[in-house]
Amino acid sequence: MKRILCATLDGVEARRVEVESSFTRALPSFSIVGLASNSIQEAKERVKAALLANDFTFPPLKITINLSPSDLKKSGSHFDLAIALSVALQKEKIALDEMYVFGELGLDGRLKDTLQLFPLLLSLSKKPCKAIVPQESVSKLINIPNLTLYPVASLQEAITMLRSGELQPAKSEKYNYPYIQYKQEKFYYIDAYPYDFAEVRGQEIAKRAALIAAVGMHNILLEGSPGCGKSMIAKRLRYILPPMHMSEILDVAKSEALEGKEPDFKPVRPMRSPHHSSTKASIFGGGSSGAKPGEVALANKGVLFFDEFPHFAKSVLEALREPLQDGKLLISRVNMKVEYPTEFMFIAAQNPCPCGNLFSKHHSCRCSDVELQRYRNRLSAPLLDRIEIYVQMQEVDPKDTSSMTSKQMHEIVKKAFIFQKNRGQEKFNAKLDEGDLERYCLLEEDAEILLQKAAQNFSLSFRAINNIKKVARSIADIEERPFIGKKDILEALSFRKRT
């Protein structure tokens, strides 16, 4: 009996699977057992055709392929190569030494890439591992740490390589993007700005708030009349966010692969902007067949943008509180429980009233007091308490100009990023826990007195006080000041929404 290692996705994590083969004296047949999906059952025909195309002669025996553990559901066409090798090398003594085998077979024996390979190998690489993979998969797998790849282009090449024992590992490729180096680690970024803040006229307070939000990855709420530039600012924020470590780039690529997209591996943070009519399942994930990731999970390491914020379903708005606070989302189903990381910046945009003209200097508001109160009540105080920066935007004057470009703002963000790293900080300011706050958010004496007075006068919650400290920390980082001053607290307080 031959054993070859493969793996399958269980939620978002890889589970090891042993592909076992047995040849017994009985009526000739070929069967696969072990809770295999239709895509694996169809592998029988692909494996037969590929082996016959490579002059393999099937013996007049019963061939049984078992995928162990048998109580784990398996899916994916990447089992093809492991199944074919377990049949072709059944009688040969070849030790694979804990090496995984992946690849989908063409009918002629050619090996093809599959979308599941990247999340599988990224999950397996938490420990050092080796894997035989299709040649065309190498370019997207080569940057995964702790992983040694042995690329093959066809079934015949894999058989020849294993018989000879001459395994040639793939050489790593250079990642050609600009980066900032801190100690031994590199943080990559893109210095192209398809949406530039130079195109946003006026709104200097909103642009200042966007810069502070980018430095600390803070949640931000933009409120203003239609056409004042809320969506413009939200779309441009993505391109001035802090540089990305390779682990973050790989996490984003994993999310893209789980969504069914081909990962592009660019060091730019993702931005998800679901429509306000989206269902709760599409935003938070789930499904009857499994716990698939939703928009919240796919925004991990990037931006989640809710335009027309109050128009989202009440159940969606209230369910958003957990991922905003905890940085993770647990989806429970009868057969599985999956936890997704949700470390993203949340951007919300809304009109001040149902008709949108409450802040307008040129149009009168048509909303009644009841309509206005109902509109405001759609956003609960606990939800708004999780948004650190609030900006009330005014109408744009045609004479307004732009003072800063995205490139200038990005340079400030990068300098603040290095300033944070130099004080030993691993997390962004918005993601600091209580212990980190005590360590990194050090206040000058007059700033501490001011914050205490503000807490008493405005009846601030413990979370609100911490959020003010985090925003003030980002303001001080822009000026590269080690301590938070009174000026920083005052500016942080000016961005707080009165609930």
Secondary structure, DSSP 8 states (H G I E B T S, - for coil): -EEEEEEEEETTEEEEEEEEEEEESSS-EEEEESSB-HHHHTHHHHHHHHHHHTT----SSEEEEEEESTTS-B--GGGHHHHHHHHHTTTS-----SEEE--EE-TTSBEE--TTHHHHHHHHTTS-EEEEEEGGGHHHHTT-TTEEEEEESBHHHHHHHHHHT-----------S-EEEETTEEEE-----SS-GGGS-S-HHHHHHHHHHHHHT--EEEE-STTSSHHHHHHHHGGGS--EEHHHHHHHHHHHHHHT------SS--EE---TT--HHHHH-B-SSS-B--HHHHTTTSEEEESSGGGS-HHHHHHTHHHHHHSEEEEE-SS-EEEEE---EEEEEE-SSSSS-TT-SSS-----HHHHHHHHHTS-HHHHTT--EEEE-----TT------HHHHHHHHHHHHHHHHHTT--S-GGG--HHHHHHH--B-HHHHHHHHHHHHHTT--HHHHHHHHHHHHHHHHHTT-SSB-HHHHHHHHHT----
